[in-house]
Amino acid sequence: MTLRLGDIVPDFTQASTEGDIHFHAWAGDSWVVLFSHPKDFTPVCTTELGAVARLKPEFVKRNVKVIALSVDDVESHKGWAGDIEETQGSALNFPILADDDRKVSDLYDMIHPNANNTLTVRSVFVIDPNKKLRLSLTYPASTGRNFDELLRVIDSLQLTEYYSVATPANWQDGEDVVIVPTLQDPEVLKEKFPKGYTVVKPYLRMTPQPNK
């Protein structure tokens, strides 16, 4: 199954380190980051799970739930959790799905046969409260992910969801943003952007971030 941006993501029920997860119900009204790992007890994955555990307060602040997946079983995950806490200095504080039957991996197209026909690639899915896919990223198994970048993207997604703006290249939270080209009425612009805006080109208008 190929998931495209805007699709409703598949629901599933699967075992995890925190009990059975009924995914859509578990997600509730939150945003969700679902990210997969090739295998338990692997070095890059260990560092990634520790990084996410340390960043969990930042995800919570943004109304984001995080959930990992690996193709091993729950007992393996629980054994791995001890190594993660020991080596990364952070205990796991979010669930890891046990996908030893590959059910979720297949639903979300996480196994790429030309890369490896048994292990998941490093997939990342950002899902909004309506269960729609808003971002997907695929990393090779050898490359660890940048979770600070993921937080930056979530800031952009949430900002642009509720305001008529887009974020420019390399944007960081708090910086100026772009007014969407569809807004042209001067009165509407004045109402929506009381801080004013700068016309660089008719199609490129910059304004201070409206929710700051």
ROGULO-395793 format. One line per field, with one value per residue: residue number from 1; residue in one letter; x, y, z of N, C-alpha, C in turn. Coordinates in steps of 0.02 Angstrom, whole numbers, padded with zeros to 5 digits. Example, Ala and Ser with C-alpha at 12.3 -4.5 7.8 and 13.67 -1.06 7.14 Angstrom:
BEGIN
i c(1 / 2) $
aa c(A / S) $
n.X c(00660 / 00642) $
n.Y c(-00284 / -00112) $
n.Z c(00390 / 00354) $
ca.X c(00615 / 00684) $
ca.Y c(-00225 / -00053) $
ca.Z c(00390 / 00357) $
c.X c(00660 / 00645) $
c.Y c(-00165 / 00002) $
c.Z c(00390 / 00394) $
This chain:
BEGIN
i c(1 / 2 / 3 / 4 / 5 / 6 / 7 / 8 / 9 / 10 / 11 / 12 / 13 / 14 / 15 / 16 / 17 / 18 / 19 / 20 / 21 / 22 / 23 / 24 / 25 / 26 / 27 / 28 / 29 / 30 / 31 / 32 / 33 / 34 / 35 / 36 / 37 / 38 / 39 / 40 / 41 / 42 / 43 / 44 / 45 / 46 / 47 / 48 / 49 / 50 / 51 / 52 / 53 / 54 / 55 / 56 / 57 / 58 / 59 / 60 / 61 / 62 / 63 / 64 / 65 / 66 / 67 / 68 / 69 / 70 / 71 / 72 / 73 / 74 / 75 / 76 / 77 / 78 / 79 / 80 / 81 / 82 / 83 / 84 / 85 / 86 / 87 / 88 / 89 / 90 / 91 / 92 / 93 / 94 / 95 / 96 / 97 / 98 / 99 / 100 / 101 / 102 / 103 / 104 / 105 / 106 / 107 / 108 / 109 / 110 / 111 / 112 / 113 / 114 / 115 / 116 / 117 / 118 / 119 / 120 / 121 / 122 / 123 / 124 / 125 / 126 / 127 / 128 / 129 / 130 / 131 / 132 / 133 / 134 / 135 / 136 / 137 / 138 / 139 / 140 / 141 / 142 / 143 / 144 / 145 / 146 / 147 / 148 / 149 / 150 / 151 / 152 / 153 / 154 / 155 / 156 / 157 / 158 / 159 / 160 / 161 / 162 / 163 / 164 / 165 / 166 / 167 / 168 / 169 / 170 / 171 / 172 / 173 / 174 / 175 / 176 / 177 / 178 / 179 / 180 / 181 / 182 / 183 / 184 / 185 / 186 / 187 / 188 / 189 / 190 / 191 / 192 / 193 / 194 / 195 / 196 / 197 / 198 / 199 / 200 / 201 / 202 / 203 / 204 / 205 / 206 / 207 / 208 / 209 / 210 / 211 / 212) $
aa c(M / T / L / R / L / G / D / I / V / P / D / F / T / Q / A / S / T / E / G / D / I / H / F / H / A / W / A / G / D / S / W / V / V / L / F / S / H / P / K / D / F / T / P / V / C / T / T / E / L / G / A / V / A / R / L / K / P / E / F / V / K / R / N / V / K / V / I / A / L / S / V / D / D / V / E / S / H / K / G / W / A / G / D / I / E / E / T / Q / G / S / A / L / N / F / P / I / L / A / D / D / D / R / K / V / S / D / L / Y / D / M / I / H / P / N / A / N / N / T / L / T / V / R / S / V / F / V / I / D / P / N / K / K / L / R / L / S / L / T / Y / P / A / S / T / G / R / N / F / D / E / L / L / R / V / I / D / S / L / Q / L / T / E / Y / Y / S / V / A / T / P / A / N / W / Q / D / G / E / D / V / V / I / V / P / T / L / Q / D / P / E / V / L / K / E / K / F / P / K / G / Y / T / V / V / K / P / Y / L / R / M / T / P / Q / P / N / K) $
n.X c(00043 / 00031 / 00054 / -00006 / 00016 / -00110 / -00194 / -00304 / -00234 / -00199 / -00292 / -00254 / -00231 / -00114 / 00013 / 00114 / 00248 / 00177 / 00059 / -00087 / -00112 / -00237 / -00240 / -00299 / -00388 / -00299 / -00222 / -00315 / -00360 / -00240 / -00089 / 00022 / 00178 / 00240 / 00366 / 00484 / 00596 / 00738 / 00777 / 00784 / 00908 / 01009 / 01134 / 01114 / 00976 / 00962 / 01019 / 00929 / 00804 / 00834 / 00857 / 00729 / 00659 / 00718 / 00674 / 00539 / 00458 / 00454 / 00380 / 00258 / 00222 / 00181 / 00065 / 00085 / 00093 / 00211 / 00265 / 00350 / 00411 / 00464 / 00524 / 00533 / 00480 / 00376 / 00441 / 00575 / 00586 / 00569 / 00682 / 00778 / 00749 / 00811 / 00945 / 00940 / 00908 / 01021 / 01130 / 01096 / 01049 / 00916 / 00758 / 00640 / 00492 / 00378 / 00274 / 00334 / 00292 / 00263 / 00305 / 00318 / 00246 / 00241 / 00132 / 00094 / 00204 / 00185 / 00061 / 00095 / 00194 / 00331 / 00435 / 00560 / 00599 / 00714 / 00805 / 00810 / 00741 / 00678 / 00687 / 00626 / 00638 / 00700 / 00569 / 00463 / 00315 / 00207 / 00057 / -00101 / -00231 / -00348 / -00318 / -00250 / -00116 / 00021 / 00156 / 00288 / 00438 / 00583 / 00720 / 00880 / 00934 / 01058 / 01071 / 01046 / 00906 / 00860 / 00792 / 00768 / 00747 / 00628 / 00541 / 00544 / 00479 / 00353 / 00314 / 00300 / 00198 / 00090 / 00077 / 00048 / -00069 / -00167 / -00158 / -00149 / -00025 / 00140 / 00297 / 00461 / 00618 / 00728 / 00667 / 00640 / 00553 / 00473 / 00526 / 00504 / 00367 / 00287 / 00155 / 00013 / -00012 / -00144 / -00216 / -00269 / -00349 / -00343 / -00405 / -00433 / -00304 / -00254 / -00332 / -00299 / -00162 / -00108 / 00014 / 00074 / 00156 / 00286 / 00312 / 00402 / 00405 / 00262 / 00209 / 00277 / 00270 / 00313 / 00286 / 00279 / 00283 / 00122 / 00070 / 00146) $
n.Y c(-00060 / 00109 / 00257 / 00421 / 00599 / 00676 / 00567 / 00462 / 00378 / 00201 / 00107 / 00003 / -00137 / -00179 / -00264 / -00190 / -00112 / -00050 / -00118 / -00176 / -00081 / 00013 / 00094 / 00216 / 00253 / 00264 / 00372 / 00477 / 00646 / 00700 / 00752 / 00639 / 00555 / 00424 / 00309 / 00200 / 00062 / -00032 / -00149 / -00225 / -00193 / -00130 / -00014 / 00123 / 00140 / 00131 / 00250 / 00339 / 00312 / 00349 / 00485 / 00531 / 00502 / 00595 / 00711 / 00709 / 00800 / 00912 / 00866 / 00839 / 00968 / 01015 / 00947 / 00816 / 00643 / 00513 / 00363 / 00214 / 00083 / -00084 / -00233 / -00339 / -00437 / -00402 / -00439 / -00436 / -00300 / -00247 / -00294 / -00226 / -00096 / -00078 / -00069 / 00048 / 00146 / 00133 / 00166 / 00286 / 00371 / 00401 / 00345 / 00243 / 00322 / 00311 / 00210 / 00059 / -00021 / -00194 / -00281 / -00410 / -00490 / -00416 / -00340 / -00203 / -00144 / -00184 / -00124 / 00010 / 00017 / -00001 / -00087 / -00103 / -00192 / -00187 / -00124 / -00194 / -00349 / -00395 / -00311 / -00159 / 00000 / 00163 / 00238 / 00383 / 00451 / 00585 / 00625 / 00700 / 00765 / 00726 / 00606 / 00608 / 00590 / 00693 / 00713 / 00619 / 00530 / 00446 / 00360 / 00283 / 00127 / 00148 / 00278 / 00393 / 00483 / 00659 / 00730 / 00855 / 00926 / 00865 / 00914 / 01048 / 01041 / 00999 / 01112 / 01200 / 01135 / 01142 / 01279 / 01325 / 01258 / 01326 / 01460 / 01580 / 01556 / 01511 / 01425 / 01484 / 01432 / 01347 / 01397 / 01442 / 01422 / 01569 / 01654 / 01762 / 01734 / 01673 / 01749 / 01668 / 01653 / 01658 / 01747 / 01906 / 02018 / 02179 / 02223 / 02104 / 02057 / 02155 / 02132 / 01998 / 02004 / 02097 / 02144 / 02191 / 02182 / 02142 / 02178 / 02089 / 02035 / 02034 / 01906 / 01862 / 01890 / 01944 / 01916 / 01947 / 01804 / 01746 / 01690 / 01727) $
n.Z c(00000 / -00045 / 00037 / 00026 / 00043 / 00137 / 00136 / 00234 / 00365 / 00385 / 00506 / 00647 / 00758 / 00876 / 00969 / 01098 / 01193 / 01291 / 01306 / 01210 / 01064 / 00995 / 00858 / 00797 / 00899 / 01005 / 00960 / 00963 / 00986 / 00955 / 00869 / 00785 / 00785 / 00701 / 00694 / 00618 / 00650 / 00597 / 00671 / 00835 / 00964 / 00890 / 00837 / 00786 / 00799 / 00937 / 00981 / 00923 / 00985 / 01115 / 01094 / 01057 / 01175 / 01261 / 01202 / 01221 / 01304 / 01219 / 01111 / 01176 / 01213 / 01092 / 01069 / 01021 / 01001 / 01016 / 00937 / 00916 / 00807 / 00783 / 00705 / 00792 / 00939 / 01086 / 01206 / 01168 / 01139 / 01268 / 01333 / 01259 / 01297 / 01420 / 01383 / 01308 / 01405 / 01486 / 01401 / 01338 / 01433 / 01455 / 01497 / 01410 / 01363 / 01290 / 01182 / 01099 / 00956 / 00927 / 00791 / 00737 / 00652 / 00539 / 00504 / 00521 / 00460 / 00327 / 00300 / 00302 / 00210 / 00244 / 00219 / 00106 / -00026 / -00111 / -00034 / 00089 / 00116 / 00230 / 00341 / 00413 / 00334 / 00387 / 00421 / 00435 / 00493 / 00500 / 00572 / 00572 / 00686 / 00622 / 00572 / 00454 / 00339 / 00349 / 00330 / 00262 / 00279 / 00223 / 00272 / 00241 / 00316 / 00374 / 00414 / 00540 / 00607 / 00608 / 00738 / 00788 / 00672 / 00636 / 00734 / 00696 / 00572 / 00614 / 00688 / 00580 / 00505 / 00595 / 00615 / 00483 / 00461 / 00529 / 00500 / 00365 / 00294 / 00234 / 00261 / 00236 / 00156 / 00265 / 00378 / 00549 / 00703 / 00754 / 00662 / 00515 / 00401 / 00249 / 00160 / 00095 / -00083 / -00128 / -00054 / -00080 / -00062 / 00002 / 00122 / 00189 / 00205 / 00291 / 00403 / 00436 / 00456 / 00562 / 00605 / 00495 / 00332 / 00212 / 00045 / -00062 / -00190 / -00299 / -00279 / -00170 / -00011 / 00146 / 00320 / 00497 / 00605 / 00637 / 00757 / 00862) $
ca.X c(00000 / 00067 / 00020 / 00010 / -00003 / -00182 / -00231 / -00317 / -00187 / -00234 / -00299 / -00230 / -00223 / -00050 / 00045 / 00168 / 00277 / 00127 / -00004 / -00114 / -00126 / -00288 / -00203 / -00339 / -00414 / -00241 / -00203 / -00364 / -00359 / -00170 / -00045 / 00060 / 00237 / 00253 / 00431 / 00503 / 00666 / 00752 / 00783 / 00805 / 00978 / 01052 / 01165 / 01084 / 00909 / 00968 / 01029 / 00868 / 00752 / 00856 / 00847 / 00657 / 00640 / 00739 / 00634 / 00466 / 00423 / 00443 / 00324 / 00198 / 00206 / 00149 / 00009 / 00108 / 00111 / 00261 / 00261 / 00400 / 00395 / 00519 / 00496 / 00541 / 00421 / 00374 / 00494 / 00637 / 00583 / 00578 / 00753 / 00814 / 00736 / 00862 / 01006 / 00929 / 00915 / 01090 / 01178 / 01074 / 01032 / 00845 / 00714 / 00586 / 00431 / 00328 / 00270 / 00363 / 00249 / 00294 / 00279 / 00350 / 00206 / 00249 / 00066 / 00096 / 00255 / 00155 / 00008 / 00126 / 00246 / 00395 / 00487 / 00578 / 00637 / 00779 / 00851 / 00815 / 00675 / 00649 / 00689 / 00596 / 00681 / 00685 / 00512 / 00433 / 00250 / 00174 / -00015 / -00137 / -00286 / -00399 / -00288 / -00223 / -00043 / 00044 / 00226 / 00321 / 00510 / 00613 / 00793 / 00910 / 00946 / 01123 / 01071 / 01002 / 00862 / 00868 / 00727 / 00758 / 00716 / 00558 / 00504 / 00538 / 00427 / 00288 / 00298 / 00276 / 00133 / 00038 / 00067 / 00016 / -00136 / -00215 / -00149 / -00142 / 00046 / 00185 / 00362 / 00514 / 00676 / 00767 / 00630 / 00638 / 00498 / 00484 / 00549 / 00452 / 00337 / 00262 / 00082 / -00004 / -00028 / -00216 / -00243 / -00254 / -00391 / -00306 / -00440 / -00422 / -00234 / -00247 / -00364 / -00263 / -00092 / -00106 / 00083 / 00098 / 00194 / 00332 / 00305 / 00466 / 00377 / 00189 / 00194 / 00319 / 00255 / 00337 / 00252 / 00299 / 00245 / 00061 / 00051 / 00196) $
ca.Y c(00000 / 00172 / 00312 / 00487 / 00654 / 00688 / 00504 / 00438 / 00322 / 00140 / 00090 / -00065 / -00155 / -00215 / -00266 / -00142 / -00113 / -00022 / -00154 / -00173 / -00014 / 00023 / 00153 / 00278 / 00270 / 00287 / 00438 / 00525 / 00713 / 00723 / 00737 / 00578 / 00536 / 00352 / 00300 / 00130 / 00044 / -00095 / -00207 / -00211 / -00203 / -00104 / 00046 / 00187 / 00142 / 00143 / 00322 / 00375 / 00306 / 00391 / 00555 / 00546 / 00503 / 00660 / 00765 / 00699 / 00861 / 00956 / 00838 / 00849 / 01039 / 01025 / 00900 / 00762 / 00579 / 00477 / 00291 / 00181 / 00015 / -00126 / -00297 / -00390 / -00444 / -00359 / -00458 / -00409 / -00227 / -00232 / -00305 / -00172 / -00035 / -00071 / -00044 / 00118 / 00188 / 00130 / 00198 / 00353 / 00412 / 00418 / 00287 / 00247 / 00352 / 00305 / 00139 / 00030 / -00074 / -00257 / -00295 / -00470 / -00518 / -00368 / -00314 / -00130 / -00129 / -00192 / -00074 / 00076 / 00011 / 00013 / -00133 / -00088 / -00252 / -00174 / -00103 / -00254 / -00379 / -00417 / -00259 / -00095 / 00059 / 00213 / 00278 / 00430 / 00475 / 00634 / 00615 / 00752 / 00739 / 00696 / 00542 / 00617 / 00592 / 00761 / 00711 / 00554 / 00532 / 00379 / 00361 / 00216 / 00098 / 00169 / 00350 / 00414 / 00540 / 00722 / 00741 / 00927 / 00944 / 00842 / 00964 / 01108 / 01028 / 00998 / 01182 / 01227 / 01105 / 01167 / 01350 / 01334 / 01229 / 01372 / 01529 / 01580 / 01568 / 01455 / 01440 / 01485 / 01387 / 01349 / 01433 / 01419 / 01450 / 01638 / 01695 / 01785 / 01683 / 01695 / 01750 / 01626 / 01695 / 01662 / 01805 / 01967 / 02074 / 02220 / 02225 / 02039 / 02056 / 02199 / 02099 / 01937 / 02016 / 02164 / 02166 / 02216 / 02136 / 02172 / 02151 / 02079 / 02029 / 02026 / 01838 / 01848 / 01940 / 01918 / 01945 / 01914 / 01744 / 01774 / 01663 / 01746) $
ca.Z c(00000 / -00047 / 00071 / 00000 / 00087 / 00137 / 00146 / 00301 / 00376 / 00406 / 00576 / 00663 / 00828 / 00879 / 01035 / 01109 / 01260 / 01337 / 01295 / 01143 / 01039 / 00943 / 00837 / 00790 / 00965 / 01044 / 00936 / 00988 / 00955 / 00952 / 00813 / 00799 / 00747 / 00699 / 00660 / 00620 / 00660 / 00563 / 00714 / 00904 / 00981 / 00837 / 00866 / 00768 / 00828 / 01008 / 00991 / 00903 / 01037 / 01170 / 01075 / 01061 / 01245 / 01290 / 01171 / 01229 / 01326 / 01161 / 01073 / 01216 / 01208 / 01026 / 01064 / 00978 / 01031 / 00977 / 00942 / 00874 / 00783 / 00760 / 00682 / 00844 / 00982 / 01146 / 01254 / 01141 / 01149 / 01340 / 01347 / 01227 / 01334 / 01471 / 01350 / 01288 / 01464 / 01510 / 01356 / 01315 / 01491 / 01456 / 01495 / 01360 / 01391 / 01237 / 01163 / 01039 / 00928 / 00908 / 00724 / 00713 / 00597 / 00484 / 00484 / 00514 / 00409 / 00261 / 00293 / 00293 / 00159 / 00276 / 00197 / 00037 / -00043 / -00142 / 00019 / 00131 / 00108 / 00293 / 00391 / 00394 / 00327 / 00439 / 00399 / 00482 / 00471 / 00543 / 00561 / 00607 / 00727 / 00579 / 00549 / 00387 / 00333 / 00332 / 00311 / 00265 / 00265 / 00221 / 00278 / 00238 / 00382 / 00401 / 00429 / 00594 / 00591 / 00644 / 00769 / 00793 / 00608 / 00638 / 00774 / 00654 / 00522 / 00650 / 00700 / 00516 / 00489 / 00640 / 00600 / 00418 / 00465 / 00561 / 00475 / 00292 / 00281 / 00221 / 00291 / 00185 / 00165 / 00327 / 00429 / 00618 / 00742 / 00775 / 00605 / 00468 / 00358 / 00184 / 00152 / 00037 / -00141 / -00140 / -00018 / -00117 / -00040 / 00051 / 00186 / 00221 / 00226 / 00349 / 00460 / 00455 / 00472 / 00592 / 00614 / 00431 / 00290 / 00164 / -00023 / -00096 / -00257 / -00289 / -00257 / -00112 / 00040 / 00210 / 00378 / 00559 / 00622 / 00667 / 00822 / 00912) $
c.X c(00044 / 00026 / 00042 / -00014 / -00077 / -00224 / -00247 / -00273 / -00225 / -00236 / -00272 / -00233 / -00160 / -00023 / 00101 / 00196 / 00230 / 00059 / -00028 / -00131 / -00179 / -00272 / -00244 / -00366 / -00357 / -00221 / -00250 / -00362 / -00289 / -00142 / -00003 / 00123 / 00246 / 00318 / 00456 / 00579 / 00679 / 00751 / 00802 / 00880 / 01025 / 01075 / 01129 / 01015 / 00912 / 00977 / 00966 / 00814 / 00770 / 00844 / 00773 / 00633 / 00659 / 00696 / 00560 / 00430 / 00409 / 00386 / 00258 / 00174 / 00169 / 00089 / 00024 / 00122 / 00162 / 00254 / 00310 / 00375 / 00460 / 00490 / 00508 / 00481 / 00428 / 00429 / 00562 / 00641 / 00599 / 00651 / 00796 / 00807 / 00788 / 00927 / 01000 / 00938 / 00988 / 01137 / 01160 / 01054 / 00960 / 00805 / 00662 / 00523 / 00375 / 00328 / 00311 / 00317 / 00291 / 00264 / 00312 / 00311 / 00207 / 00182 / 00068 / 00148 / 00226 / 00101 / 00038 / 00185 / 00315 / 00451 / 00499 / 00625 / 00706 / 00830 / 00864 / 00746 / 00645 / 00644 / 00655 / 00651 / 00662 / 00630 / 00489 / 00367 / 00225 / 00100 / -00052 / -00196 / -00344 / -00376 / -00263 / -00147 / -00022 / 00117 / 00249 / 00394 / 00536 / 00689 / 00819 / 00927 / 01010 / 01124 / 01021 / 00964 / 00878 / 00801 / 00715 / 00726 / 00642 / 00515 / 00493 / 00482 / 00358 / 00267 / 00270 / 00207 / 00077 / 00025 / 00027 / -00053 / -00187 / -00209 / -00135 / -00071 / 00080 / 00253 / 00417 / 00570 / 00711 / 00732 / 00637 / 00582 / 00516 / 00507 / 00491 / 00429 / 00309 / 00185 / 00064 / -00029 / -00103 / -00248 / -00221 / -00292 / -00355 / -00338 / -00430 / -00351 / -00223 / -00275 / -00324 / -00192 / -00084 / -00035 / 00113 / 00136 / 00236 / 00322 / 00374 / 00454 / 00302 / 00170 / 00233 / 00312 / 00272 / 00301 / 00279 / 00254 / 00182 / 00043 / 00104 / 00182) $
c.Y c(00062 / 00226 / 00378 / 00541 / 00668 / 00626 / 00494 / 00377 / 00261 / 00133 / 00019 / -00075 / -00198 / -00212 / -00214 / -00150 / -00083 / -00054 / -00147 / -00100 / -00019 / 00092 / 00216 / 00300 / 00297 / 00357 / 00492 / 00590 / 00742 / 00716 / 00676 / 00576 / 00460 / 00342 / 00229 / 00121 / -00024 / -00156 / -00185 / -00223 / -00185 / -00034 / 00112 / 00194 / 00158 / 00217 / 00362 / 00372 / 00346 / 00465 / 00575 / 00548 / 00569 / 00717 / 00760 / 00762 / 00909 / 00931 / 00850 / 00921 / 01055 / 00979 / 00843 / 00700 / 00545 / 00402 / 00261 / 00112 / -00020 / -00196 / -00354 / -00389 / -00401 / -00376 / -00433 / -00334 / -00209 / -00244 / -00249 / -00107 / -00024 / -00045 / 00029 / 00164 / 00190 / 00172 / 00270 / 00399 / 00433 / 00353 / 00297 / 00274 / 00356 / 00232 / 00122 / -00027 / -00136 / -00279 / -00357 / -00506 / -00473 / -00336 / -00239 / -00109 / -00134 / -00139 / -00006 / 00074 / 00028 / -00034 / -00121 / -00145 / -00240 / -00147 / -00162 / -00285 / -00406 / -00362 / -00196 / -00044 / 00108 / 00260 / 00325 / 00454 / 00526 / 00636 / 00667 / 00724 / 00710 / 00630 / 00547 / 00620 / 00662 / 00764 / 00638 / 00563 / 00460 / 00387 / 00290 / 00192 / 00125 / 00241 / 00367 / 00477 / 00601 / 00742 / 00815 / 00953 / 00923 / 00890 / 01028 / 01100 / 01028 / 01070 / 01214 / 01200 / 01134 / 01241 / 01359 / 01303 / 01281 / 01444 / 01526 / 01598 / 01503 / 01474 / 01435 / 01435 / 01401 / 01387 / 01400 / 01455 / 01520 / 01683 / 01714 / 01728 / 01715 / 01696 / 01710 / 01670 / 01704 / 01721 / 01869 / 02028 / 02114 / 02221 / 02159 / 02033 / 02097 / 02166 / 02038 / 01950 / 02087 / 02189 / 02195 / 02163 / 02175 / 02138 / 02148 / 02075 / 02021 / 01957 / 01818 / 01903 / 01909 / 01955 / 01911 / 01854 / 01764 / 01747 / 01677 / 01816) $
c.Z c(00000 / -00014 / 00042 / 00048 / 00081 / 00145 / 00220 / 00312 / 00401 / 00482 / 00586 / 00738 / 00832 / 00950 / 01038 / 01179 / 01312 / 01327 / 01223 / 01124 / 00984 / 00914 / 00834 / 00858 / 01009 / 01024 / 00961 / 00950 / 00949 / 00881 / 00833 / 00756 / 00755 / 00661 / 00671 / 00626 / 00627 / 00609 / 00785 / 00911 / 00922 / 00858 / 00850 / 00800 / 00903 / 01022 / 00974 / 00958 / 01099 / 01156 / 01081 / 01133 / 01278 / 01264 / 01185 / 01256 / 01268 / 01118 / 01111 / 01211 / 01143 / 01015 / 01016 / 01020 / 00986 / 00990 / 00893 / 00853 / 00765 / 00747 / 00732 / 00891 / 01046 / 01195 / 01232 / 01152 / 01222 / 01361 / 01319 / 01266 / 01388 / 01442 / 01332 / 01348 / 01488 / 01467 / 01338 / 01373 / 01495 / 01451 / 01441 / 01394 / 01338 / 01214 / 01101 / 01016 / 00912 / 00842 / 00695 / 00659 / 00535 / 00462 / 00472 / 00462 / 00339 / 00249 / 00274 / 00245 / 00186 / 00256 / 00123 / 00014 / -00073 / -00092 / 00067 / 00131 / 00172 / 00345 / 00366 / 00381 / 00382 / 00413 / 00455 / 00452 / 00523 / 00523 / 00602 / 00647 / 00687 / 00548 / 00477 / 00389 / 00310 / 00311 / 00311 / 00244 / 00265 / 00221 / 00266 / 00309 / 00414 / 00426 / 00484 / 00577 / 00634 / 00674 / 00784 / 00728 / 00607 / 00679 / 00734 / 00603 / 00555 / 00666 / 00637 / 00499 / 00532 / 00628 / 00535 / 00414 / 00485 / 00538 / 00400 / 00271 / 00260 / 00251 / 00238 / 00201 / 00231 / 00384 / 00497 / 00654 / 00767 / 00718 / 00560 / 00423 / 00296 / 00185 / 00089 / -00021 / -00153 / -00105 / -00053 / -00093 / 00013 / 00120 / 00225 / 00246 / 00289 / 00412 / 00484 / 00479 / 00501 / 00605 / 00549 / 00392 / 00240 / 00097 / -00055 / -00171 / -00247 / -00263 / -00194 / -00061 / 00108 / 00268 / 00440 / 00574 / 00662 / 00736 / 00875 / 00938) $
